């Protein structure tokens, strides 16, 4: 799956809103790509384009090297089966009038994955076992309201696995779960990645979650519709180069209250996020950036360029001066 220069522009009463601006992303089966940023940064819009739910205003979404919007109906259906979506809200993503068995067997029967109700029920039980809902017979006859949030999200993952996808798009799929449940769900997703070889486009606003789930993968940091930093997750976490990425890491809560009291306020000049309807000139982050230089940062929009081995950033100052070494 490759997003090549994709953009998404929405027409509103306030004028055109560019929710995603020339984003380039790529993830293969068995890989993890974390897409990180604040609310409103364009993460979900990018995910919807990757899933084929929204047609981009510009650029291409390629699957197996072909733009998905040039596929015929049959091939597009194959693509949609290969890319599955796990939504943020486990309470809204499941049909409340269907039992768990009906939820899981419907796609199996509709797409001819199995034949007959008995085979579909057996496959549904296997899927529940894969997502650690055991014994499955305790869950198959239940309705969503009879399950906890973590159990519902596991059912949503099981539903995503019904068609043997090559890529799962997980859109803030653990953000509504309790912390203890969140870790167990992430561990389950990691096991499925390793056992089934499925790729993940994992969307989160929390770099701590990206560190936990995507440590062996890559991370793209998004701000107001643009990718501002990209690289292997360990480098993004331990040695960020873009001022925005550094600000996100500074915002990660410290469990030690003594560290919290002595922690600096961070390098931001402002906490206010600019409106997508009236973006600042040049780098959109410059009104908040502690490294802002007049005449440089507010001129042209910075391009994503290599600043370290395997690591790219869209920052005029970093590109000119080189990436600062992380503090030890």
Residue frames as qw, qx, qy, qz and C-alpha x, y, z in Angstrom:
[[0.000, 0.888, 0.459, 0.000, 0.00, 0.00, 0.00],
 [0.441, -0.072, 0.041, 0.893, 1.45, 3.36, -1.06],
 [0.102, 0.913, 0.348, -0.184, 0.06, 6.87, -0.75],
 [0.573, 0.076, 0.256, 0.775, 1.87, 8.94, -3.35],
 [0.081, 0.059, 0.085, 0.991, 1.47, 12.70, -3.00],
 [0.164, -0.591, -0.765, -0.198, -2.13, 12.38, -1.84],
 [0.056, -0.049, 0.222, -0.972, -4.15, 15.46, -0.92],
 [0.107, -0.579, -0.807, -0.052, -7.69, 15.90, 0.34],
 [0.024, -0.051, 0.051, -0.997, -9.50, 19.22, -0.01],
 [0.006, -0.577, -0.805, 0.135, -12.97, 19.79, 1.46],
 [0.019, -0.445, -0.250, -0.860, -15.24, 22.62, 0.34],
 [0.265, -0.529, -0.671, 0.447, -16.73, 24.44, 3.33],
 [0.017, 0.936, 0.343, 0.083, -18.51, 27.71, 4.01],
 [0.380, -0.827, 0.190, 0.369, -15.17, 29.08, 5.21],
 [0.376, 0.743, -0.487, -0.265, -13.59, 28.12, 1.90],
 [0.869, 0.222, -0.442, 0.000, -11.55, 25.11, 0.79],
 [0.593, -0.661, 0.436, -0.143, -9.94, 23.15, 3.64],
 [0.633, 0.464, -0.619, 0.014, -6.82, 21.16, 2.77],
 [0.820, -0.495, 0.170, -0.230, -7.02, 18.37, 5.33],
 [0.821, -0.215, 0.386, 0.361, -4.13, 16.39, 3.82],
 [0.303, 0.902, -0.199, -0.233, -1.44, 18.04, 1.71],
 [0.601, 0.614, -0.512, 0.007, 0.82, 15.95, -0.56],
 [0.640, -0.506, 0.545, -0.194, 1.39, 13.09, 1.88],
 [0.638, 0.401, -0.648, -0.112, 3.65, 10.17, 0.98],
 [0.597, -0.393, 0.609, -0.345, 3.30, 6.96, 3.01],
 [0.675, 0.270, -0.641, -0.245, 4.00, 3.30, 2.39],
 [0.534, -0.354, 0.683, -0.353, 3.38, 0.09, 4.36],
 [0.528, 0.243, -0.757, -0.300, 3.80, -3.55, 3.33],
 [0.874, -0.313, -0.296, -0.227, 2.44, -6.83, 4.75],
 [0.829, -0.204, -0.341, 0.395, 4.10, -7.62, 8.07],
 [0.345, 0.243, -0.185, 0.887, 5.20, -4.01, 8.62],
 [0.215, -0.770, -0.526, 0.290, 3.96, -1.38, 11.05],
 [0.236, 0.372, 0.088, 0.893, 3.66, 2.28, 10.13],
 [0.205, -0.642, -0.570, 0.470, 2.53, 4.57, 12.93],
 [0.134, 0.584, 0.271, 0.754, 0.89, 7.84, 11.91],
 [0.410, -0.496, -0.516, 0.565, 1.13, 10.28, 14.82],
 [0.096, 0.324, 0.099, 0.936, -0.21, 13.78, 15.44],
 [0.188, 0.172, 0.511, -0.821, -2.65, 15.94, 17.36],
 [0.362, 0.582, 0.713, -0.148, -6.38, 15.85, 16.75],
 [0.352, 0.879, 0.146, -0.285, -7.17, 17.59, 13.48],
 [0.260, -0.609, 0.562, 0.495, -3.79, 16.84, 11.92],
 [0.605, 0.463, -0.387, -0.520, -5.33, 14.81, 9.07],
 [0.192, -0.297, 0.935, -0.036, -4.51, 11.29, 10.29],
 [0.541, 0.301, 0.734, -0.280, -8.00, 9.83, 9.90],
 [0.557, 0.713, -0.031, -0.424, -8.50, 11.53, 6.52],
 [0.194, 0.590, -0.754, -0.214, -5.27, 9.92, 5.31],
 [0.321, -0.075, 0.931, -0.155, -6.44, 6.56, 6.68],
 [0.615, 0.494, 0.461, -0.407, -9.79, 6.81, 4.91],
 [0.492, 0.708, -0.361, -0.356, -8.00, 7.47, 1.62],
 [0.013, -0.436, 0.899, 0.045, -5.71, 4.49, 2.25],
 [0.421, 0.141, 0.856, -0.265, -8.76, 2.29, 2.84],
 [0.021, 0.201, 0.726, 0.657, -10.47, 3.45, -0.34],
 [0.028, -0.649, -0.703, 0.288, -13.32, 5.03, 1.63],
 [0.109, 0.897, 0.099, -0.416, -12.54, 8.52, 0.33],
 [0.731, 0.487, 0.201, 0.433, -11.18, 9.43, -3.08],
 [0.452, -0.457, -0.017, 0.766, -8.22, 11.81, -2.85],
 [0.290, 0.897, 0.119, -0.311, -8.42, 15.25, -4.41],
 [0.423, 0.785, -0.449, -0.051, -4.90, 14.73, -5.76],
 [0.155, -0.519, 0.835, -0.091, -2.20, 12.08, -5.84],
 [0.725, 0.093, -0.603, -0.319, -2.55, 8.31, -5.99],
 [0.663, -0.374, 0.562, -0.324, -3.36, 5.48, -3.61],
 [0.565, 0.420, -0.667, -0.242, -1.55, 2.44, -4.97],
 [0.784, -0.263, 0.510, -0.237, -2.08, -1.21, -4.11],
 [0.798, 0.041, 0.525, 0.294, 0.28, -3.74, -5.70],
 [0.357, -0.182, 0.405, 0.822, 1.61, -0.87, -7.80],
 [0.031, 0.459, 0.642, 0.613, -1.76, 0.16, -9.27],
 [0.206, -0.110, 0.194, -0.953, -3.86, 3.20, -8.45],
 [0.176, 0.272, 0.905, -0.277, -6.94, 1.78, -6.71],
 [0.380, 0.588, 0.301, -0.648, -9.23, 4.31, -8.38],
 [0.392, 0.469, -0.553, -0.566, -8.29, 2.95, -11.81],
 [0.159, -0.060, 0.985, -0.037, -9.29, -0.62, -10.86],
 [0.461, -0.225, -0.597, -0.617, -12.36, -2.30, -12.28],
 [0.668, -0.464, 0.046, -0.580, -15.18, -3.30, -9.96],
 [0.957, -0.125, -0.262, 0.031, -13.87, -6.84, -9.37],
 [0.637, 0.243, -0.374, 0.629, -10.30, -5.75, -8.61],
 [0.154, -0.531, 0.233, -0.800, -11.49, -2.91, -6.39],
 [0.832, -0.403, -0.080, -0.372, -13.54, -5.44, -4.41],
 [0.885, 0.021, -0.324, 0.333, -10.40, -7.57, -4.00],
 [0.288, 0.433, -0.324, 0.791, -8.53, -4.52, -2.74],
 [0.469, -0.531, 0.105, -0.698, -11.27, -3.70, -0.23],
 [0.937, -0.277, -0.196, -0.087, -11.11, -7.24, 1.11],
 [0.772, 0.170, -0.313, 0.527, -7.33, -6.99, 1.51],
 [0.162, 0.275, -0.310, 0.896, -7.46, -3.73, 3.50],
 [0.443, -0.618, -0.645, -0.080, -9.60, -3.75, 6.63],
 [0.029, -0.572, 0.164, -0.803, -10.42, -0.97, 9.12],
 [0.483, -0.450, -0.674, 0.331, -10.66, -1.06, 12.92],
 [0.068, -0.784, -0.168, -0.594, -12.43, 2.05, 14.22],
 [0.085, 0.408, -0.516, 0.748, -11.74, 4.05, 17.34],
 [0.515, -0.224, 0.355, -0.747, -15.04, 3.56, 19.13],
 [0.108, 0.018, -0.993, -0.049, -15.77, -0.09, 20.02],
 [0.258, 0.383, 0.691, -0.556, -19.23, 0.95, 21.21],
 [0.476, 0.610, 0.054, -0.631, -20.31, 2.39, 17.85],
 [0.215, 0.489, -0.713, -0.455, -18.51, 0.14, 15.37],
 [0.012, 0.069, 0.997, 0.045, -20.56, -3.01, 16.04],
 [0.445, -0.303, -0.459, -0.707, -24.21, -3.49, 15.07],
 [0.296, -0.226, 0.654, -0.658, -26.14, -3.65, 18.38],
 [0.808, 0.091, 0.112, -0.571, -28.89, -5.81, 16.84],
 [0.812, 0.324, -0.481, -0.064, -26.52, -8.63, 15.79],
 [0.855, -0.485, 0.158, 0.094, -24.95, -11.28, 17.96],
 [0.231, -0.702, 0.589, 0.327, -21.17, -11.68, 17.79],
 [0.570, 0.061, 0.784, 0.237, -21.69, -14.84, 15.74],
 [0.481, 0.763, 0.431, 0.022, -23.85, -12.96, 13.23],
 [0.016, 0.941, -0.215, -0.263, -21.30, -10.13, 13.06],
 [0.308, -0.546, 0.715, 0.309, -18.45, -12.50, 12.23],
 [0.547, 0.180, 0.799, 0.171, -20.27, -14.95, 9.97],
 [0.443, 0.799, 0.259, -0.313, -21.90, -12.30, 7.74],
 [0.222, 0.792, -0.451, -0.348, -18.72, -11.35, 5.79],
 [0.339, -0.277, 0.887, 0.146, -17.60, -14.98, 5.66],
 [0.511, 0.420, 0.748, -0.051, -20.84, -16.05, 3.96],
 [0.367, 0.849, 0.108, -0.366, -21.25, -12.94, 1.81],
 [0.205, 0.775, -0.529, -0.278, -17.80, -13.27, 0.24],
 [0.940, 0.203, -0.231, -0.145, -17.85, -17.06, 0.02],
 [0.004, 0.653, -0.718, 0.241, -14.90, -17.59, 2.34],
 [0.211, -0.052, 0.954, -0.208, -16.70, -20.62, 3.76],
 [0.464, -0.146, -0.593, -0.642, -19.79, -22.55, 2.71],
 [0.603, -0.427, -0.664, -0.114, -22.64, -23.21, 5.07],
 [0.409, -0.798, 0.050, -0.439, -23.66, -21.92, 8.47],
 [0.900, -0.411, -0.001, 0.142, -21.76, -24.64, 10.35],
 [0.737, 0.206, -0.002, 0.644, -18.45, -23.83, 8.66],
 [0.069, 0.726, 0.005, 0.684, -19.04, -20.12, 9.22],
 [0.643, -0.723, 0.010, -0.253, -19.73, -20.67, 12.93],
 [0.907, -0.206, 0.006, 0.367, -16.58, -22.77, 13.27],
 [0.528, 0.431, 0.005, 0.731, -14.51, -20.09, 11.56],
 [0.239, -0.802, -0.020, -0.547, -16.03, -17.42, 13.82],
 [0.818, -0.574, 0.009, 0.028, -14.97, -19.47, 16.85],
 [0.808, 0.080, 0.017, 0.583, -11.43, -19.72, 15.45],
 [0.232, 0.658, 0.025, 0.716, -11.29, -15.95, 15.00],
 [0.514, -0.788, 0.004, -0.339, -12.42, -15.31, 18.56],
 [0.896, -0.337, 0.019, 0.290, -9.69, -17.63, 19.78],
 [0.627, 0.384, 0.022, 0.678, -7.13, -15.68, 17.74],
 [0.010, -0.664, 0.069, -0.745, -8.12, -12.46, 19.53],
 [0.210, 0.106, -0.765, 0.600, -8.03, -14.13, 22.96],
 [0.595, -0.156, 0.152, -0.773, -11.80, -14.34, 23.55],
 [0.519, 0.063, -0.849, -0.079, -11.96, -17.85, 24.93],
 [0.394, 0.157, 0.861, 0.281, -13.83, -20.08, 25.20],
 [0.083, -0.022, -0.409, -0.908, -15.52, -18.70, 22.05],
 [0.277, -0.468, -0.794, -0.270, -18.88, -20.33, 22.82],
 [0.255, -0.574, -0.520, 0.580, -19.20, -17.89, 25.73],
 [0.042, -0.462, 0.075, 0.883, -19.09, -14.92, 23.34],
 [0.049, 0.125, 0.753, 0.645, -20.72, -16.06, 20.08],
 [0.113, -0.627, -0.749, -0.181, -24.35, -15.79, 21.29],
 [0.239, -0.620, -0.354, 0.657, -23.85, -12.44, 23.04],
 [0.287, 0.876, 0.276, 0.271, -24.76, -8.97, 21.80],
 [0.447, 0.490, -0.220, 0.715, -22.28, -6.07, 21.85],
 [0.333, -0.704, 0.126, -0.614, -23.92, -4.43, 24.89],
 [0.907, -0.413, -0.030, -0.077, -23.10, -7.55, 26.90],
 [0.825, 0.132, -0.125, 0.535, -19.35, -7.10, 26.35],
 [0.383, -0.742, -0.016, 0.550, -16.80, -4.72, 27.83],
 [0.313, 0.886, -0.180, -0.292, -15.02, -2.12, 25.69],
 [0.157, -0.572, 0.771, 0.232, -11.91, -4.24, 25.40],
 [0.528, 0.148, 0.836, 0.014, -13.92, -7.31, 24.42],
 [0.529, 0.760, 0.293, -0.238, -15.82, -5.33, 21.79],
 [0.189, 0.831, -0.429, -0.300, -12.58, -4.05, 20.27],
 [0.336, -0.291, 0.881, 0.162, -11.27, -7.62, 20.10],
 [0.579, 0.475, 0.655, -0.096, -14.45, -8.58, 18.24],
 [0.378, 0.876, -0.044, -0.296, -13.83, -5.66, 15.86],
 [0.063, -0.634, 0.723, 0.267, -10.32, -7.00, 15.22],
 [0.489, 0.059, 0.870, 0.026, -11.73, -10.51, 14.67],
 [0.552, 0.707, 0.382, -0.223, -14.19, -9.05, 12.15],
 [0.212, 0.847, -0.371, -0.317, -11.29, -7.35, 10.35],
 [0.227, -0.428, 0.857, 0.174, -9.56, -10.74, 10.09],
 [0.744, 0.274, 0.531, -0.299, -12.54, -12.54, 8.53],
 [0.723, 0.683, 0.037, -0.095, -11.36, -11.86, 4.97],
 [0.841, -0.135, 0.168, 0.497, -7.65, -12.60, 5.55],
 [0.224, 0.975, -0.003, 0.000, -6.46, -9.02, 4.98],
 [0.746, 0.256, -0.148, 0.597, -2.92, -8.01, 4.09],
 [0.185, 0.263, -0.233, 0.918, -3.27, -4.63, 5.83],
 [0.308, -0.711, -0.624, 0.104, -5.26, -3.48, 8.85],
 [0.094, 0.519, -0.065, 0.847, -5.83, 0.22, 9.43],
 [0.465, -0.530, -0.629, 0.327, -6.22, 0.76, 13.17],
 [0.051, 0.632, 0.090, 0.768, -7.56, 4.27, 13.74],
 [0.231, -0.451, 0.455, -0.732, -6.98, 5.20, 17.40],
 [0.717, -0.168, -0.603, -0.307, -8.19, 1.67, 18.11],
 [0.601, -0.254, -0.643, 0.401, -7.02, 1.63, 21.75],
 [0.091, 0.326, -0.196, 0.920, -7.60, 5.25, 22.79],
 [0.573, -0.418, -0.081, -0.700, -11.01, 4.56, 24.38],
 [0.850, -0.201, -0.485, 0.035, -9.80, 1.59, 26.42],
 [0.597, -0.786, 0.160, -0.009, -8.49, 1.52, 29.97],
 [0.095, 0.785, -0.609, -0.052, -4.70, 1.50, 30.19],
 [0.489, -0.286, 0.821, -0.067, -4.41, -2.12, 31.38],
 [0.739, 0.434, 0.501, -0.118, -6.80, -3.31, 28.65],
 [0.418, 0.861, -0.204, -0.205, -5.00, -1.14, 26.08],
 [0.116, -0.632, 0.758, 0.109, -1.69, -2.93, 26.64],
 [0.581, 0.017, 0.812, -0.052, -3.25, -6.39, 26.31],
 [0.654, 0.676, 0.291, -0.174, -4.99, -5.38, 23.05],
 [0.252, 0.850, -0.428, -0.173, -1.73, -3.97, 21.66],
 [0.339, -0.414, 0.843, 0.049, 0.08, -7.19, 22.60],
 [0.680, 0.324, 0.647, -0.118, -2.63, -9.16, 20.81],
 [0.539, 0.821, -0.002, -0.190, -2.26, -7.00, 17.68],
 [0.004, 0.748, -0.649, -0.136, 1.50, -7.48, 17.75],
 [0.530, -0.132, 0.838, -0.009, 1.08, -11.24, 17.96],
 [0.680, 0.574, 0.432, -0.145, -1.30, -11.22, 14.98],
 [0.311, 0.869, -0.319, -0.217, 1.20, -9.16, 13.00],
 [0.153, -0.555, 0.813, 0.090, 3.90, -11.76, 13.63],
 [0.547, 0.064, 0.829, -0.097, 1.72, -14.86, 13.20],
 [0.586, 0.625, 0.506, -0.095, -0.33, -13.77, 10.18],
 [0.482, 0.002, 0.366, 0.796, 2.13, -11.41, 8.49],
 [0.119, 0.845, 0.481, 0.200, -0.50, -8.68, 8.30],
 [0.343, 0.243, -0.088, 0.903, 0.65, -5.07, 7.99],
 [0.209, -0.753, -0.545, 0.302, -0.64, -2.24, 10.18],
 [0.132, 0.513, 0.042, 0.847, -1.23, 1.41, 9.53],
 [0.459, -0.528, -0.620, 0.356, -1.55, 2.39, 13.17],
 [0.036, 0.661, 0.108, 0.742, -2.97, 5.83, 13.89],
 [0.560, -0.583, -0.479, 0.342, -2.49, 7.42, 17.28],
 [0.005, 0.923, -0.051, 0.381, -2.03, 10.79, 18.96],
 [0.671, -0.690, 0.267, -0.049, 0.16, 9.16, 21.62],
 [0.441, 0.666, -0.599, 0.046, 3.87, 8.67, 20.89],
 [0.383, -0.393, 0.779, -0.304, 4.12, 6.36, 23.91],
 [0.833, 0.222, 0.429, -0.270, 1.66, 3.98, 22.20],
 [0.675, 0.688, -0.253, -0.083, 3.58, 4.29, 18.92],
 [0.013, 0.649, -0.741, 0.171, 6.76, 3.40, 20.80],
 [0.601, -0.168, 0.720, -0.303, 5.15, 0.31, 22.34],
 [0.810, 0.368, 0.419, -0.183, 3.44, -1.05, 19.23],
 [0.681, 0.731, -0.007, 0.042, 5.62, 0.23, 16.39],
 [0.450, -0.752, 0.409, 0.252, 9.12, -0.08, 17.82],
 [0.595, -0.107, 0.673, 0.425, 10.21, -2.41, 14.99],
 [0.453, 0.668, 0.528, 0.265, 8.45, -0.30, 12.37],
 [0.295, 0.208, 0.109, 0.926, 8.42, 3.29, 11.18],
 [0.054, -0.712, -0.537, 0.449, 6.66, 6.42, 12.34],
 [0.212, 0.456, 0.317, 0.804, 5.35, 9.41, 10.38],
 [0.132, -0.501, -0.474, 0.712, 4.53, 12.58, 12.32],
 [0.142, 0.578, 0.571, 0.565, 1.72, 14.68, 10.86],
 [0.122, -0.486, -0.348, 0.793, 0.89, 18.33, 11.51],
 [0.355, 0.630, 0.136, -0.677, -1.99, 20.21, 9.88],
 [0.800, 0.536, 0.122, -0.241, -2.18, 17.85, 6.92],
 [0.525, 0.707, -0.470, 0.057, 1.55, 17.49, 6.18],
 [0.927, -0.194, -0.167, 0.276, 4.13, 14.88, 7.12],
 [0.039, -0.952, 0.258, -0.161, 6.76, 16.80, 9.10],
 [0.159, -0.604, 0.779, -0.062, 9.02, 13.93, 10.20],
 [0.954, 0.126, -0.115, -0.246, 9.49, 10.33, 9.14],
 [0.260, 0.574, -0.763, 0.142, 11.84, 7.52, 10.08],
 [0.574, -0.105, -0.802, 0.127, 12.34, 4.32, 12.11],
 [0.536, -0.742, -0.302, -0.266, 10.33, 4.51, 15.32],
 [0.736, -0.429, -0.203, 0.483, 13.36, 4.19, 17.65],
 [0.410, 0.129, 0.077, 0.900, 14.97, 7.21, 15.97],
 [0.192, -0.630, -0.324, -0.679, 11.77, 9.26, 16.06],
 [0.660, -0.687, -0.298, -0.065, 11.32, 8.52, 19.77],
 [0.748, -0.448, -0.055, 0.486, 14.93, 8.74, 20.95],
 [0.386, -0.277, 0.234, 0.848, 16.35, 11.31, 18.54],
 [0.341, 0.794, 0.503, 0.004, 13.58, 13.50, 17.09],
 [0.438, 0.037, 0.202, 0.875, 14.71, 16.28, 14.76],
 [0.069, -0.583, -0.400, -0.704, 11.58, 18.34, 14.01],
 [0.075, -0.205, 0.448, -0.867, 10.56, 20.82, 16.73],
 [0.701, -0.187, -0.114, -0.678, 6.98, 19.56, 16.59],
 [0.826, -0.037, -0.562, 0.017, 8.05, 15.95, 17.23],
 [0.358, 0.151, -0.600, 0.699, 10.13, 17.16, 20.16],
 [0.367, -0.234, 0.209, -0.876, 7.11, 19.00, 21.54],
 [0.830, -0.151, -0.342, -0.415, 5.01, 15.83, 21.30],
 [0.720, 0.014, -0.611, 0.329, 7.64, 13.89, 23.23],
 [0.080, 0.222, -0.456, 0.858, 7.87, 16.65, 25.86],
 [0.570, -0.235, -0.010, -0.787, 4.10, 16.29, 26.32],
 [0.710, -0.102, -0.695, -0.058, 4.28, 12.59, 27.26],
 [0.582, -0.718, 0.086, -0.372, 3.24, 12.38, 30.94],
 [0.292, 0.423, -0.778, 0.361, 5.82, 11.32, 33.49],
 [0.707, -0.413, -0.561, -0.121, 4.70, 8.66, 36.01],
 [0.554, -0.228, -0.446, 0.665, 7.04, 10.09, 38.66],
 [0.097, -0.930, -0.354, -0.029, 5.41, 13.14, 40.33],
 [0.455, -0.681, 0.145, 0.556, 8.84, 14.60, 41.21],
 [0.409, 0.021, 0.556, 0.723, 9.84, 14.52, 37.54],
 [0.112, 0.732, 0.596, 0.312, 6.50, 16.07, 36.60],
 [0.254, -0.912, -0.199, 0.253, 7.06, 19.02, 38.96],
 [0.384, -0.624, 0.342, 0.588, 10.56, 19.69, 37.64],
 [0.565, 0.337, 0.607, 0.445, 9.78, 19.09, 33.97],
 [0.087, -0.229, 0.166, 0.955, 10.23, 22.12, 31.73],
 [0.485, 0.525, 0.350, -0.606, 7.24, 23.77, 30.15],
 [0.714, 0.391, 0.527, 0.244, 8.55, 22.76, 26.74],
 [0.359, -0.193, 0.335, 0.850, 9.81, 24.63, 23.71],
 [0.178, 0.650, 0.645, 0.359, 6.50, 25.87, 22.30],
 [0.084, 0.070, -0.066, 0.992, 5.92, 29.59, 21.87],
 [0.536, -0.030, 0.031, -0.843, 2.16, 29.07, 21.71],
 [0.348, 0.068, 0.917, -0.185, -0.34, 26.33, 22.52],
 [0.568, 0.538, 0.241, -0.574, -2.87, 27.56, 19.95],
 [0.522, 0.091, 0.744, 0.407, -3.20, 25.42, 16.82],
 [0.171, 0.295, -0.285, -0.896, -3.76, 27.44, 13.61],
 [0.695, 0.387, 0.405, -0.451, -6.98, 26.93, 11.67],
 [0.546, 0.100, 0.709, 0.434, -6.87, 24.82, 8.53],
 [0.329, 0.823, 0.452, 0.096, -9.04, 27.51, 6.96],
 [0.119, 0.972, -0.143, 0.145, -6.31, 30.11, 7.49],
 [0.904, -0.150, -0.041, 0.398, -2.93, 28.42, 7.58],
 [0.266, -0.836, 0.213, 0.430, 0.16, 30.52, 8.34],
 [0.588, 0.743, -0.308, -0.081, 2.56, 31.26, 5.49],
 [0.218, 0.595, -0.758, 0.155, 5.61, 29.07, 5.10],
 [0.325, -0.012, -0.920, 0.220, 5.92, 26.36, 7.74],
 [0.503, -0.577, -0.403, -0.501, 2.51, 25.94, 9.39],
 [0.729, -0.451, -0.425, 0.291, 4.24, 25.20, 12.71],
 [0.440, 0.329, -0.192, 0.813, 6.21, 28.45, 12.86],
 [0.318, -0.679, -0.003, -0.662, 3.75, 30.42, 15.10],
 [0.836, -0.521, 0.001, -0.173, 4.32, 27.79, 17.81],
 [0.897, 0.174, -0.204, 0.352, 7.94, 26.86, 17.14],
 [0.529, -0.792, 0.070, 0.295, 10.73, 27.77, 19.55],
 [0.582, -0.206, 0.432, 0.658, 13.28, 27.72, 16.70],
 [0.404, 0.816, 0.407, 0.069, 11.33, 30.16, 14.52],
 [0.388, -0.307, 0.215, 0.842, 13.43, 32.51, 12.40],
 [0.381, 0.771, 0.242, -0.449, 11.64, 35.42, 10.65],
 [0.332, 0.727, -0.412, -0.438, 12.16, 35.49, 6.92],
 [0.107, 0.312, -0.931, -0.155, 13.09, 31.82, 6.82],
 [0.143, 0.185, 0.947, -0.218, 10.32, 29.84, 8.47],
 [0.359, 0.611, 0.484, -0.513, 7.45, 32.09, 7.33],
 [0.188, 0.506, -0.480, -0.692, 8.53, 32.14, 3.71],
 [0.590, 0.197, -0.646, -0.443, 8.21, 28.89, 1.77],
 [0.909, -0.251, 0.119, -0.309, 6.64, 25.62, 2.88],
 [0.189, -0.594, 0.779, 0.068, 9.52, 23.29, 3.87],
 [0.796, 0.223, -0.482, -0.290, 9.95, 20.03, 2.00],
 [0.881, -0.392, 0.256, -0.065, 10.53, 16.67, 3.68],
 [0.544, 0.675, -0.487, 0.111, 14.27, 16.07, 3.25],
 [0.880, -0.138, -0.371, 0.263, 16.80, 13.67, 4.73],
 [0.171, -0.883, 0.270, -0.343, 18.47, 15.04, 7.85],
 [0.423, -0.498, 0.750, -0.101, 19.96, 11.82, 9.29],
 [0.159, 0.164, -0.928, -0.293, 20.42, 8.32, 7.96],
 [0.187, -0.348, -0.912, -0.113, 16.91, 6.97, 7.39],
 [0.116, -0.660, -0.555, 0.493, 15.28, 10.02, 8.98],
 [0.196, 0.438, 0.375, 0.793, 13.57, 12.93, 7.22],
 [0.111, -0.624, -0.497, 0.593, 12.13, 16.23, 8.46],
 [0.231, 0.710, 0.398, 0.532, 10.31, 19.20, 6.96],
 [0.381, -0.858, -0.154, 0.308, 12.04, 22.09, 8.75],
 [0.445, 0.842, -0.122, 0.280, 14.06, 24.93, 7.23],
 [0.278, -0.825, 0.448, -0.202, 16.24, 25.35, 10.35],
 [0.820, -0.266, 0.507, 0.027, 17.01, 21.66, 10.75],
 [0.818, 0.491, 0.206, 0.219, 17.77, 21.30, 7.04],
 [0.285, 0.888, -0.211, 0.294, 20.15, 24.29, 7.20],
 [0.241, -0.745, 0.538, -0.312, 21.91, 23.64, 10.50],
 [0.465, 0.159, -0.869, 0.060, 21.64, 19.88, 10.68],
 [0.712, -0.512, -0.409, -0.252, 19.80, 17.84, 13.25],
 [0.247, -0.693, 0.498, -0.459, 20.71, 18.54, 16.85],
 [0.426, 0.097, -0.882, 0.176, 22.05, 15.64, 18.84],
 [0.623, -0.595, -0.401, -0.312, 19.54, 14.38, 21.42],
 [0.259, -0.691, 0.470, -0.484, 20.19, 15.17, 25.06],
 [0.640, 0.051, -0.755, 0.132, 21.65, 12.31, 27.08]]
